[in-house]
Structure formats: C-alpha cells, structure tokens
Amino acid sequence: MKLKPFFEAHPVFRYEEFAAYMRSHGITRPASCRQQLSYHHKAGNLIHIRKFLYAVKPVSMKEEDYWIDPYLIAAKASSNGILAYHTALELLGLAYASFDEMTFLVDSPSHVFSYAGQRFRPVIFPKALLNQHSSEFGVETIKRQGIEIKLTGVERTIVDVLDRPDLGGGWEEVWRSLDNVIQIDVDKLIEYTLLLNNATVVSKVGYFLEQRPPHLMVDQAYIQRLLPYIPKQPLYMNRNRREKGKYVEKWKLIVPFEIIERQWEEPYVEDI
C-alpha cells in the first residue's frame, strides 16, 4: 500500500486520520498503523510533534530546519479543536499584532504545549455552549495548505475576545483589532451573545456596539434587544482585574479608562 497520497494530502495529521486511511485500504490492526508511523518517523519522513500528532517532512531537510504551519498544528492538536480568540483574529485578518501563542477550543481538558518556539493553548468551550449543544455556533471552515480547519467567525470572535480579553491580547490589542472590523452580521452577533448566558458579556457587547464608527453604526433596535439581559448591579468590564474606570450606567458597566480614553493612541501634536 502506498502512503505517498496520504502524506501529500495531509502535511499535518492526527493518528486517527492515518488509521482511517489505513482502514480504507483494508488494514485494521492498530499495531500495523503504529508500525508504519514508527518506520516513517525513523526514516525521516515524519516529525512527531506530540502524542497523536504528526507532520510530513521532506527527506532532504533536517527537522530543525523545516517550518510547520503553527495554525495547522493548533487545528490538529485535538480531534475537535476550533481556532479561536486572538488566533482567530489573526486568521480573519483583524489582529493588530501577531502573537507566538495559538489558542484553540476543546471540549475536554488538555495541556498547553510548545513546539518550535510557539505556544499552543487549549481552552475549554464556555459551559453554556456545551449545555446547549451549540459549541459550533458561528464557526467557519477554511482551507490552509489543502487542509480544512475550523475557526470562530467574525461575530463570534468579537464576542469571545470581549468576554476573555486575556485570550485576545489585552484591552489595547482587542480594541485595536476590532477597529479593523468593516462588516458584521449584528443578528448573529447578538444571538451568540445571548447564547453565552452571561450578563457581563451582554453589557460589554452592548457598550462595544455603541462605540462603532459611522460606517458600522448599529441600529438602536438591535441594541435594545440586549438591555433586558444586562446585570442588575454594576460590574467591572474585566472582573478579574478591578481597574479604575468610568461607570456607564446604561450598561451597568465600569469601563477601564484605558478604553474610554483610548490611551494607546498617540496624542495629537500640531506641526511646528
């Protein structure tokens, strides 16, 4: 049986994918799969990145010289991973800066790992999504090096980084990145926001929508849909870091001065 077609179509792959290919050719014994992988690893055809995860390597190159797309590693690091948070911002072309950490969603606990100077961080899906069997709401599929990978779409990513700014690079990175959004499906964004069943997230999304520039002006009718779900008591925008800020009564939200004043922007100085 020739493995070249599989290796050509799967520059990065999981053991389960390889086993399925072997079964399609009549080889069902797990030991046979392991033997083939071990043989090609020793022969220099494969790089064993971590348990169950492999990359195909040109024989003529040394492992340390071969660049493996980190987005593919993150996408294949678990059997059901979805690229999210700042990693999704990067793939969507919205991120203000690039990071050396890849973040992906999983439905069960998994360990952080590193490869070639890149950190890979699994994050469990929000509990509300798992409870409602909605973990793939707002998820898109794209192709990269011929491999289909999943990532959160624009609307879901906006809500996710507002919910978890720590996974979006902090408030400055989140706000600068979201300034790059040129079009959103507000219905989808609000539907996903309410799925999370989190009053603080509702307030953050409502505040964010009201700050949009004229070309992204959101009709007040949409914003009104969020108001019944805001907190009853004032809450900090970042509940883990009670930063000084301005109280926005409409959203029962204490917004950090960093955001209110956009402190990352350079002050205007007249030409002399």
BELSULBEL-V351091 format. One record per pair of residues at least 12 apart in sequence whose ideal C-beta (glycine too) atoms are under 10 Angstrom apart, sorted by the first residue. I is the first residue (numbers start at 0). J is the second residue. If there is no record, write none. Layout:
# BELSULBEL-V351091
I|J + I|J
This chain:
# BELSULBEL-V351091
0|20 + 0|21 + 0|24 + 0|25 + 0|26 + 0|31 + 0|35 + 1|24 + 2|17 + 2|20 + 2|21 + 2|24 + 2|35 + 2|36 + 2|38 + 2|39 + 2|44 + 2|45 + 2|55 + 3|44 + 3|55 + 4|20 + 5|17 + 5|19 + 5|20 + 5|21 + 5|23 + 5|24 + 5|55 + 6|20 + 6|39 + 6|44 + 6|45 + 6|53 + 6|54 + 6|55 + 6|56 + 7|55 + 7|145 + 8|20 + 8|55 + 8|144 + 8|145 + 8|146 + 9|53 + 9|54 + 9|55 + 9|71 + 9|75 + 9|144 + 9|145 + 9|146 + 10|53 + 10|54 + 10|55 + 10|56 + 10|67 + 10|68 + 10|71 + 10|75 + 10|143 + 10|144 + 10|145 + 10|146 + 11|46 + 11|48 + 11|52 + 11|53 + 11|54 + 11|55 + 11|67 + 11|68 + 11|69 + 11|70 + 11|71 + 11|72 + 11|73 + 11|74 + 11|75 + 11|76 + 11|143 + 11|144 + 11|146 + 11|148 + 12|45 + 12|51 + 12|52 + 12|53 + 12|54 + 12|55 + 12|71 + 12|75 + 12|146 + 13|50 + 13|51 + 13|52 + 13|53 + 13|75 + 13|76 + 13|77 + 13|78 + 14|29 + 14|32 + 14|33 + 14|36 + 14|50 + 14|51 + 14|52 + 14|53 + 14|78 + 15|32 + 15|51 + 15|78 + 16|51 + 16|53 + 16|75 + 16|78 + 16|146 + 17|32 + 17|33 + 17|35 + 17|36 + 17|39 + 17|45 + 17|51 + 17|53 + 18|31 + 18|32 + 18|33 + 18|35 + 18|36 + 18|51 + 19|32 + 20|32 + 21|35 + 21|36 + 36|53 + 39|53 + 39|55 + 39|56 + 40|53 + 40|56 + 42|58 + 43|56 + 43|57 + 43|58 + 43|59 + 43|60 + 43|61 + 43|62 + 44|56 + 44|57 + 44|58 + 45|62 + 46|62 + 46|63 + 46|65 + 46|67 + 46|114 + 46|115 + 47|62 + 48|67 + 48|72 + 48|75 + 48|76 + 48|112 + 48|114 + 48|115 + 48|119 + 49|72 + 49|75 + 49|76 + 49|110 + 49|112 + 49|113 + 49|114 + 49|119 + 50|110 + 50|112 + 51|75 + 51|76 + 51|77 + 51|78 + 52|71 + 52|72 + 52|75 + 52|76 + 52|77 + 52|112 + 52|114 + 52|119 + 53|75 + 54|66 + 54|67 + 54|68 + 54|71 + 54|72 + 54|75 + 54|114 + 55|67 + 62|115 + 63|115 + 65|115 + 66|115 + 67|114 + 67|115 + 67|117 + 67|144 + 68|143 + 68|144 + 68|146 + 68|148 + 69|86 + 69|99 + 69|100 + 69|101 + 69|114 + 69|115 + 69|116 + 69|117 + 69|118 + 69|119 + 70|82 + 70|86 + 70|89 + 70|90 + 70|101 + 70|103 + 70|117 + 70|141 + 70|143 + 70|144 + 70|146 + 70|148 + 70|150 + 71|101 + 71|143 + 71|144 + 71|146 + 71|148 + 72|101 + 72|103 + 72|112 + 72|114 + 72|115 + 72|117 + 72|119 + 73|86 + 73|90 + 73|100 + 73|101 + 73|102 + 73|103 + 73|114 + 73|117 + 73|119 + 73|120 + 73|121 + 73|148 + 73|150 + 74|86 + 74|90 + 74|101 + 74|103 + 74|141 + 74|143 + 74|146 + 74|147 + 74|148 + 74|149 + 74|150 + 75|103 + 75|146 + 75|148 + 76|101 + 76|103 + 76|105 + 76|109 + 76|112 + 76|114 + 76|119 + 76|120 + 76|121 + 77|103 + 77|104 + 77|105 + 77|106 + 77|107 + 77|109 + 77|119 + 77|121 + 78|105 + 78|106 + 78|107 + 79|103 + 79|104 + 79|105 + 79|106 + 79|107 + 79|124 + 79|134 + 79|135 + 79|149 + 80|101 + 80|102 + 80|103 + 80|104 + 80|105 + 80|106 + 80|109 + 80|119 + 80|121 + 80|122 + 80|148 + 80|149 + 80|150 + 81|102 + 81|103 + 81|104 + 81|105 + 81|106 + 81|122 + 81|124 + 81|134 + 81|135 + 81|138 + 81|139 + 81|140 + 81|148 + 81|149 + 81|150 + 81|151 + 81|155 + 82|101 + 82|102 + 82|103 + 82|104 + 82|138 + 82|139 + 82|141 + 82|143 + 82|148 + 82|149 + 82|150 + 82|151 + 82|156 + 83|101 + 83|102 + 83|103 + 83|104 + 83|105 + 83|122 + 83|124 + 83|138 + 83|149 + 83|150 + 83|151 + 83|155 + 83|156 + 83|159 + 83|160 + 83|163 + 83|166 + 83|167 + 84|98 + 84|100 + 84|101 + 84|102 + 84|103 + 84|104 + 84|120 + 84|122 + 84|151 + 84|156 + 84|159 + 84|160 + 84|162 + 84|163 + 84|164 + 84|165 + 84|166 + 84|167 + 84|168 + 84|173 + 85|97 + 85|98 + 85|100 + 85|101 + 85|102 + 85|120 + 85|156 + 85|159 + 85|160 + 85|163 + 85|164 + 85|165 + 85|166 + 85|167 + 85|168 + 85|169 + 85|172 + 85|173 + 85|176 + 86|98 + 86|100 + 86|101 + 86|102 + 86|103 + 86|104 + 86|119 + 86|120 + 86|150 + 86|151 + 86|156 + 86|166 + 86|167 + 87|102 + 87|103 + 87|104 + 87|138 + 87|139 + 87|149 + 87|150 + 87|151 + 87|152 + 87|153 + 87|155 + 87|156 + 87|157 + 87|159 + 87|160 + 87|166 + 87|167 + 88|102 + 88|150 + 88|151 + 88|153 + 88|156 + 88|157 + 88|159 + 88|160 + 88|167 + 88|168 + 88|172 + 88|173 + 88|176 + 88|177 + 88|179 + 88|180 + 89|101 + 89|102 + 89|150 + 89|176 + 90|139 + 90|141 + 90|143 + 90|148 + 90|150 + 90|151 + 90|156 + 91|139 + 91|141 + 91|150 + 91|151 + 91|152 + 91|153 + 91|156 + 91|157 + 91|176 + 91|179 + 91|180 + 92|153 + 92|176 + 92|179 + 93|153 + 93|156 + 93|157 + 93|160 + 93|175 + 93|176 + 93|177 + 93|178 + 93|179 + 93|180 + 93|181 + 94|160 + 94|167 + 94|168 + 94|172 + 94|173 + 94|175 + 94|176 + 94|179 + 95|168 + 95|171 + 95|172 + 95|173 + 95|174 + 95|175 + 95|176 + 95|177 + 95|178 + 95|179 + 95|263 + 96|168 + 96|171 + 96|172 + 96|175 + 96|176 + 97|168 + 98|117 + 98|118 + 98|167 + 98|168 + 98|172 + 99|113 + 99|116 + 99|117 + 99|118 + 100|113 + 100|117 + 100|118 + 100|119 + 100|120 + 100|166 + 100|168 + 101|114 + 101|117 + 101|118 + 101|119 + 101|120 + 101|121 + 102|118 + 102|119 + 102|120 + 102|121 + 102|122 + 102|159 + 102|163 + 102|166 + 102|167 + 103|119 + 103|120 + 103|121 + 103|122 + 103|148 + 103|149 + 103|150 + 103|151 + 104|121 + 104|122 + 104|123 + 104|124 + 104|125 + 104|128 + 104|134 + 104|135 + 104|138 + 104|149 + 104|150 + 104|151 + 104|159 + 105|121 + 105|122 + 105|123 + 105|124 + 105|134 + 106|121 + 106|123 + 106|124 + 106|128 + 106|129 + 106|134 + 107|121 + 107|123 + 107|124 + 108|121 + 108|123 + 109|121 + 109|122 + 109|123 + 120|166 + 122|159 + 122|163 + 122|166 + 125|159 + 125|162 + 125|163 + 125|194 + 125|195 + 125|196 + 125|197 + 125|200 + 126|195 + 126|196 + 126|197 + 127|193 + 127|194 + 127|195 + 127|196 + 127|197 + 127|200 + 128|155 + 128|191 + 128|194 + 128|195 + 128|196 + 130|194 + 130|196 + 131|194 + 131|195 + 131|196 + 133|190 + 133|191 + 133|194 + 133|195 + 135|149 + 135|151 + 135|155 + 136|151 + 136|152 + 136|154 + 136|155 + 136|187 + 136|190 + 136|191 + 136|194 + 136|195 + 137|151 + 137|152 + 137|153 + 137|154 + 137|155 + 137|156 + 137|157 + 137|158 + 137|159 + 137|184 + 137|187 + 137|188 + 137|190 + 137|191 + 137|194 + 138|150 + 138|151 + 138|152 + 138|155 + 139|151 + 139|152 + 139|153 + 139|155 + 139|156 + 140|152 + 151|191 + 152|183 + 152|184 + 152|187 + 152|188 + 152|191 + 153|177 + 153|180 + 153|181 + 153|182 + 153|183 + 153|184 + 153|187 + 153|188 + 154|180 + 154|183 + 154|184 + 154|185 + 154|186 + 154|187 + 154|188 + 154|189 + 154|190 + 154|191 + 154|192 + 155|187 + 155|188 + 155|190 + 155|191 + 155|192 + 155|194 + 155|195 + 156|176 + 156|177 + 156|180 + 156|188 + 156|191 + 157|173 + 157|176 + 157|177 + 157|180 + 157|183 + 157|188 + 157|191 + 157|192 + 157|204 + 157|207 + 157|208 + 158|187 + 158|188 + 158|189 + 158|191 + 158|192 + 158|193 + 158|194 + 158|195 + 158|197 + 158|200 + 158|201 + 158|203 + 158|204 + 158|207 + 159|191 + 159|195 + 159|200 + 160|172 + 160|173 + 160|174 + 160|176 + 160|177 + 160|203 + 160|207 + 161|173 + 161|174 + 161|177 + 161|192 + 161|199 + 161|200 + 161|202 + 161|203 + 161|204 + 161|206 + 161|207 + 161|236 + 162|192 + 162|195 + 162|197 + 162|199 + 162|200 + 162|203 + 162|204 + 163|200 + 163|237 + 163|239 + 164|203 + 164|236 + 164|237 + 164|239 + 164|240 + 164|255 + 164|258 + 165|237 + 165|239 + 165|240 + 169|237 + 169|257 + 169|263 + 170|236 + 170|237 + 170|240 + 170|242 + 170|254 + 170|255 + 170|257 + 170|258 + 170|262 + 170|263 + 171|257 + 171|258 + 171|261 + 171|262 + 171|263 + 171|264 + 172|263 + 173|207 + 173|258 + 174|207 + 174|210 + 174|257 + 174|258 + 174|261 + 174|263 + 175|261 + 175|263 + 175|264 + 177|207 + 177|210 + 177|211 + 177|215 + 178|210 + 178|211 + 178|212 + 178|215 + 178|261 + 180|211 + 180|212 + 180|215 + 181|212 + 181|214 + 181|215 + 182|214 + 182|215 + 183|208 + 183|211 + 183|215 + 183|217 + 185|208 + 185|211 + 185|215 + 185|217 + 185|218 + 185|220 + 185|221 + 185|222 + 185|224 + 186|221 + 186|224 + 188|204 + 188|207 + 188|208 + 188|217 + 188|221 + 189|201 + 189|204 + 189|205 + 189|208 + 189|217 + 189|221 + 189|222 + 189|224 + 189|225 + 189|228 + 190|224 + 191|204 + 192|204 + 192|205 + 192|208 + 192|224 + 192|225 + 192|228 + 193|224 + 193|225 + 193|227 + 193|228 + 196|228 + 197|228 + 197|230 + 198|228 + 198|229 + 198|230 + 198|231 + 198|232 + 198|234 + 198|251 + 199|229 + 199|230 + 199|234 + 199|235 + 199|236 + 199|237 + 199|238 + 199|250 + 199|251 + 199|252 + 200|225 + 200|228 + 200|229 + 201|224 + 201|225 + 201|226 + 201|227 + 201|228 + 201|229 + 201|230 + 201|250 + 201|251 + 201|252 + 202|225 + 202|226 + 202|228 + 202|229 + 202|230 + 202|233 + 202|234 + 202|236 + 202|247 + 202|249 + 202|250 + 202|251 + 202|252 + 202|253 + 202|254 + 203|229 + 203|234 + 203|236 + 203|237 + 203|250 + 203|252 + 203|254 + 204|222 + 204|225 + 204|228 + 204|250 + 205|217 + 205|221 + 205|222 + 205|223 + 205|224 + 205|225 + 205|226 + 205|228 + 205|229 + 205|247 + 205|249 + 205|250 + 205|251 + 205|252 + 206|222 + 206|225 + 206|229 + 206|236 + 206|247 + 206|249 + 206|250 + 206|252 + 206|254 + 206|258 + 207|250 + 207|258 + 208|221 + 208|222 + 208|225 + 209|222 + 209|247 + 209|249 + 209|250 + 210|254 + 210|258 + 210|259 + 210|261 + 222|249 + 222|250 + 225|250 + 226|249 + 226|250 + 226|251 + 229|249 + 229|250 + 229|251 + 229|252 + 230|250 + 230|251 + 230|252 + 231|251 + 232|251 + 233|246 + 233|247 + 233|248 + 233|250 + 233|251 + 233|252 + 233|253 + 234|250 + 234|251 + 234|252 + 234|253 + 235|252 + 235|253 + 235|254 + 235|255 + 236|250 + 236|252 + 236|253 + 236|254 + 236|255 + 236|257 + 236|258 + 237|253 + 237|254 + 237|255 + 237|257 + 237|258 + 238|253 + 240|255 + 241|253 + 241|255 + 242|254 + 242|255 + 242|256 + 242|257 + 242|258 + 243|255 + 243|256 + 243|257 + 244|256 + 244|257 + 244|258 + 244|259 + 244|260 + 245|258 + 245|259 + 245|260 + 247|259
